[in-house]
């Protein structure tokens, strides 16, 4: 017996009556959209039969006539996935259930005519509106309740785990802690094009090193919880159970009294099958240490990495940077070659003490010191000029721009004496002649050393990307000789002459300062 298929007109009406959306109330996906080819469309919708179009099909009703099977009343518009689903399980997806789907979908489409479709931001706006009339403590409780409900649902998918969630840096993060022992979950990793991740995973097993793997490279079997979470794109962070530990660190110079104590670094020891490692931080995460290659016998040399994370200062005003002075002193001593010593404690017991070692990475720490020196100069300018300057770790604080910032900081912090011998050339003044006689009157009768005061209109300087206007700059030269680019007797109106200022004494200096900041 041939299939009683729908006509093209019937198929078109079925799709349009539900706005080309799947009629399954738990799906409702759009089924039609543009194709890369402008002359085509992409369609994933199907005009499915409620009662089968031919004998042997799902929900076939022999009492129906051929015209009844082809009638629009026997059709429902579904996405291809849902159409296959109702035919694969006709016992569960009965005629009555599918008819209810159709009625609900058409009713929804009717009510949506002429109305704006929901935007992604609508739920956020609605929640913000609900919160706007709440006391602050109520808002906190409401947010907590959302997370608690989510955690309760996720834990119900696999009671072998406790789940905690948080929303941080535009991402939802889930922490899964096993509450039972002696069970397994199968993970399959596709590292074909990522050998680096294979090495990272080995580090997790052997050394207890945490590892991060993109979720699209992971397949999970044996846990509805993991399968649910991995249905969305994200990142799997595998962290072994850590043991709370404290690392005491100090620096020692060449002299017995050269000693610099650093704050304790709180962290954890992670234990692998062959070795262990420690990770910790202090100064609010600005300084971190990683120790690896800790053997079970605590023998051999430790590998360690000492690093700074000054991105935590970004957007913070320079005058309010936390721990700046202590970190700057630490970096200075590292660059000066001071040795570092460590003492690792677990529950108050010292489990390891290092011998003095020199911190490697000279280039890294010298670059860090250049950055700290730039901040110091910028802080001086910010304080004395009364301007707010925010830190930016991406700003290049080196070269001529860094020298200029230091120069301005030195001058603005007080009158600065400059030696002529430190200059590459003698200072010059430019003068446009309006009256030759007046120039002769001012300079022609002067004998011996002269005193010249030069004022330079206020300029600007860029600090961490912000343009800062500077006060008028003043240079005061005492006891200098004058050399003119053209004899005074030959001057004419409109001439532009250079006056070179030359010292009269060895190691002679002149003053340079900003007006109002002498």
N, C-alpha and C positions, 0 to 999 in steps of 0.2 A: 504494500500500500504506500503510495507517495506521501511525502510530507505536505502538510497543509500550512505553507509558509505565509507570512504576512505580506501584503502588498507594500510597495515603496511609500505610498501615501500613508498607510497605517503606521509604518515604522517612523516616518517623519512626525506624525501627530503624537505618537507615544513619547518621543524625545522632547518635543516642544512642550507637552503638557506638564513636564517636570523640570523645565528649563535646562534640559540637557544634563541633569545631575542624576547620579545613581539613586534609585528609589529605596535602597536599604537604609533605614533610619540611622544605623550605626556606621554608615559609610558616607553617603551624600557627596561623593567627589564629583567635580566637573568632568564630563566625559568628552568634551570637544574643545579644540583650540587651534591656534595657528600652526602651520607646518613651515619648515624652512623654505620650501617652495611656495611662493606667494599665490600660486594657482591651486594649491591643495590645502586641505585641513587634516589635522590629526584627530582621529576618533577612537575612543576605547569603549564606547557604549554599545550595548546589544539590546535588540528587541526580543526579550525572552518570552517563551510560552509559559503561562501559568499551568495549564494542562497540556501535556505533550502533544506535539504536532503529528505524531505517528505512533502506532502500537509499539509497546515495549519501552516507550520513553517514560521519564519521570512524571508521575501524577496523571497518566493517560486516562481519559474518561471515554469509554466506548459509547456512552449514551449521547455524546455531543455530535452534532452534525458537522460536515465539512465547513460550512459557512460560519458556524459558531467557533470552531477552532481558529479560523482566520480572522475572527472579529477582534476589534481593538479591546473589547472587554476581557479577552483571554490573553492579553499581552501586558508586559511590565518592562519599563526601561531600567536597565541595570548596567553597571560597569562589567567588563569582561570577567573580572575576578569573582564578583558576586553572582554573576550568571552561572559560572561553573560550580560555585559553591552550592546553590540551591538544587542543581541537577545531580550533584554527587551524593547528596543526603536528602532524598525526597521524604523520608520518614520524619525527619526533624522539620524540614521546610515544607510545611503542608500548604494546601491550596488556601485555606483560611488565613494563614500567617502572611502569605505573599500578597493576597488581596488587601489585607490591612496595610502592608507596606505601601502598596500603590495608592490607596485612598489617602494615607497620611502624606505621601510625597506630593500628590496633586493638590491637597489642601494647603500645604506649606508653600508651594509654588504660586498658588492663587493669592495667598496673603502677602507674598513678597513682591508682587507686581507693583512697580512704581516706587519701591522703597530702596534706600541705599543699602548695599551689602555691608556686612560688618567689616571693619578694618582691624588690623592686627593690634592697633593701639587701644581699641575700644575697651578691652577687658582691663587694661592698665588704667585708663581714664575712669572707668566705673569704680575700680578699687580706690583710686585717689579721691574720687568724690565721696565714697563711703567713709574714708579715713578723715576727710576734712572736718567733720563735725565731732570727731572722737578726741578725748583727752590723749596725751602722749602715751601714758601707760597702757591705755586700751589698744592703741595702734600696735605697740610692741607685742601685746598678748595675741592680737589678731594674726600678726605675721608668724609668731611662734606656733599658733594653732595650725596654720597652713602647712608649715614644715612638719609638725607632729602628725598630721593626717597623712601627708605624703609618706613619711617614714613608716607609719603603721601599715599602710597599704603595701609598700615595697617589702617589708619584713614578712607579711603574710604570704608573699610569693615563694619564700624559702625561709622557714623558721630557723634554719641552721645559722642564719646571720642576723646580726642587729645592724640597722641602717640609720645613719645620721645624714642630714642634707644641709647644704648652705648655698646661698647665691652670692657669688663673689667674682668681681672682674668680668661681668657679662657672661657668666657661665654657671650652670647648676652643678654642684659637686656633691658626690655621694661617697660616704665612707662606709665600707662593709667590713665588719669584724665578725670572725667566726665565733659562735657561742658553743659549738660542739666540736668534738674531736673524732678522728677515725672515719672520715668520709672523703670522697673524692669528686672533683669536677674536672671534666675534660676540656682542656684548652688546646686549640690548634692554631698555631701561628704561621702566617704566610710571610716568611722572611726572604723570599726568593730575590727580591730587588733591594733588600735592606740588610746586608750582612752586618752593618753596624749595630742593628737592634739584636741580632743573634748574639753578638759579643756582649751587649748590655745585659741580656738575659742570663748568660753564663756568669757575668759578674754578680747578678742577684743570687744565684745558687751557691757560688763558691765563696763570695766575699760579703754577702749580706748587703749589696749595693742596691738601693731602690732603682726601679726601672720604669720608664714611661713608653707605652706602645699605642699607636693610633688604633682606635677601635675597629676600623675597617680591615685591619690585618689580623683580627682575632675572631675565631669561631668558638662558641661555647656550647657544651652539651652537659646536661645533668642538673640544671638549675633554671627554673622559670624566672628567678630574680635577675640573673645575669643576662638571660636571653632578652628580657624586657628592657633592661638598661642599654644593652648593646644594639637595640633596634634603632637607636639614634646615633648620629655621628658624634664622636667624642674621643676621649683618651683614657686608656687604662693605666693607672699608676699602681704598681705592685710594690708594697713596702713591707719588709719583714718586721716582726714584732721587735720593737726596740726596748732596750733597758736604759732607764734614766741614768745619766752620767754627767759629770762636771769636769771640765778641763781648766786647770789653772795654768796661766801662761804669763811669762815675764821676759823682759829683755835684759841682757847684761853687756856692759861695755868692757873696755880693756882694763879700766881701773876697778879696784875692789868696790869702791863706792858707787860705781856706775850701775844703777839698778832702776828698772822701770816696770812697775806692776800694772798689768792689764786686768780689766774686770774678768771675773769668772765667765766662762762660756758654757751655758747650759745646753745640753743636747742629749743624744742617745747613742748607745753602742748597738750596732746591728751585726748579728752573728750569722756567717755563712757556713757551708760545709767544710771549708778549708781555713778561712781567715775571718777576721772581724774588722769592722770599721767604725769610726766615730764621726758624727756630724754635730756641730754646735755653733752657736752664734752669741754675740753680745752687742751692746750699744744699739739695741732696738733692731737688730738684723743688719746693721751697717758693716759689721765685721763677722766673717764666718770662717770656720776651720773644718777641714775634712782630713781625717787620719785614716789611712788604709794600710793594708799589709800587717795588721795586728794578728800575729799567730797565737795559737792556743797556749803556747809556752812563753809568749811575750818575749820572744827572742828576735834578733835581727833588727835591721834599720826600718824605721817607720817612714812611709811615704806620707807627705802632708801637703795640703794646699791651703794657703792663707789668702783670703780675698776680701775685697771691699765691694759693697753694693750701694754706691752713692745715688743711684736712681731713686732711693727712698727720700732723698732731699729735694727732688724735683718739685717745682712750684712752691717751695717753702722760701720765705724771705731770708736773705743771707744772714741778717742779724739774729735770726731765730733758729739757725741750724743746730740741732741737738748733737752733743758729743764732738763738736768740731775741733776744739782745742786739743782734746786728748788724742783724737785720731791723727791730727796733724803732727803732734809730737811723736806718736808711734811711727808714722811714715818717715819722719826725719831720721829717727834712730835706725830704722831698717836700712835706709839709704846710706847712713854713716857706717854700716857694717856691724851693728850690734848683733850679738848672738841671741837666739831665742831658746827658751827652755819650757818644757811642758810637764805637767803632772796630771795624770788621768785618775779620777776617783769615781767609784761606784758605791753608792750607799755609805759614803764617808770613808771607805777604805781605798788607799792608794794602790792601784793595780799596775801602774807604769810610771816611770820617770825617765825623761829623755836626757841625753847628754847635750851640751850646748851645740847648736847647729846654726849655720848661716843661712838666712832665708834667700832662696834663689829667685830669679826673675828680676834682675836689676832694671831692665827696661820698663817693666810694668810699674815698679815702685817709683822710679824716677818720673815717669809720666804722671803717676798719682801725686807726687810731691809738686810738680809743676801746677797741677790742678788746684791743690790746696793753697799754694802761694798766690795763685790768681784770685782765689776766693778771699784770701786775707786782704789783698789790695782792694778788691771790690767792696769788702765789708767796710774798710776805712772810708772810701768814697761815699758809700751809702749812708754811713753814720754822720759824716761831717756835712754833706750836702742835704741830708734829710730826705733822701729819695728811697723808695722801696725797690729792691732788686731781687728777683726770684732766681733760684738755682735752676740750671738746665744742664743735665749730664751730657747731652748730645752736643753742646757748644764746644768748639775747639778753642782751648785756652792756651795757645802757644804762639810762638813767632813774634812778629813785630807788634801785633795787637796786644799780646800779653805784656810786652815791654812797655808799651804806651800806658797801659792800665797801672803798672807798677810806678812808672814815672809820675803820673798824675797823683797817685796815692801818696807818694813821698812828698810832692810839692804841697798838696792840700793839707797835709798833716802839720805843716809849719814851714817857715822860711827855709829854703834849701840852698846851701852853699855849693856852687859848682866850680870845679877847677877848670881853668882854660886848657890845661894839659889833657883833660879827659875828652875834649872836643876834637873832632876830625878836622874842623876848619874854624877860623876865628869868626866870631859873630859879625853879622852885617846888618846895617840899617839901610832902607831905601828912602830916598827923599826926592820929591818932585819940586823943581825950582819954580816958585811963583814970582820971586823978586831976588835977583842975584845980589843986590846990595844988602838985603836983609840977611841972606845966608852968610855973606862976608862979615856982616856986623856980629852975627852970633858966633861964627867959628873962626873968623880970620884973625881976631885979636887974642885968641886963647893961647896961652903958652903953658907947656908942661902937662902933667896928667889931668884928665878931665873926668867929670862925673856925668854919666848918661843914664836916664831912666826911660825905658821903652815899655809901652803898653800895647798889648795884643788883644784885639777884640775876642770876646768869649767864643770858644769853639765847642765842639761836642765830641763825645767818645761813646763807643758801643761796648756795653758790658752784658754778657749773657744774652745778647740779642736785643737789649734795650738801649735806645739812644738817650744819652744823658748830656744835658747842656752844662757847660762849665763856665765859671766866672771869668772875668777879664784877667789875663795873665800879665804879670809885671816882671821885668828884668832890670835890676839896678847894677850898673857897672861903675865902680869907683877906681880912680887912678889908672885910667886907660889912655892909650894914645890913639889918635884918629888918623886914618889914612883915607883920602878921597880918590874916587875913580877918575876925577877930572879936576884940574887946577881951579881953585876958586876964582882966579882972575879971568878965567875963560868961560865962566858960566853964563848961560843964556836962559831966558824964560822958556819953560817947558822941558828943560833938561831933567832927566831922571838919573840921579847919581847914587852910587853905593858908598857907604861909610863903613870901613872895616875897623872894628874895635880890637886893639892889640894890648896884651898885658905889658906892664912896665917892670914887673918884678917876677922872680921865679915862684912857682906854685901859687900864683895869684888866683883869687876866686871872685866870683860875682854871685849876687843873690837872685833867686828866682822864686816867685810865689804868686798865689792867686789873690786878687784884690779882696780884702775882707777876711783873709785867712793867713795873715802874716804871722 
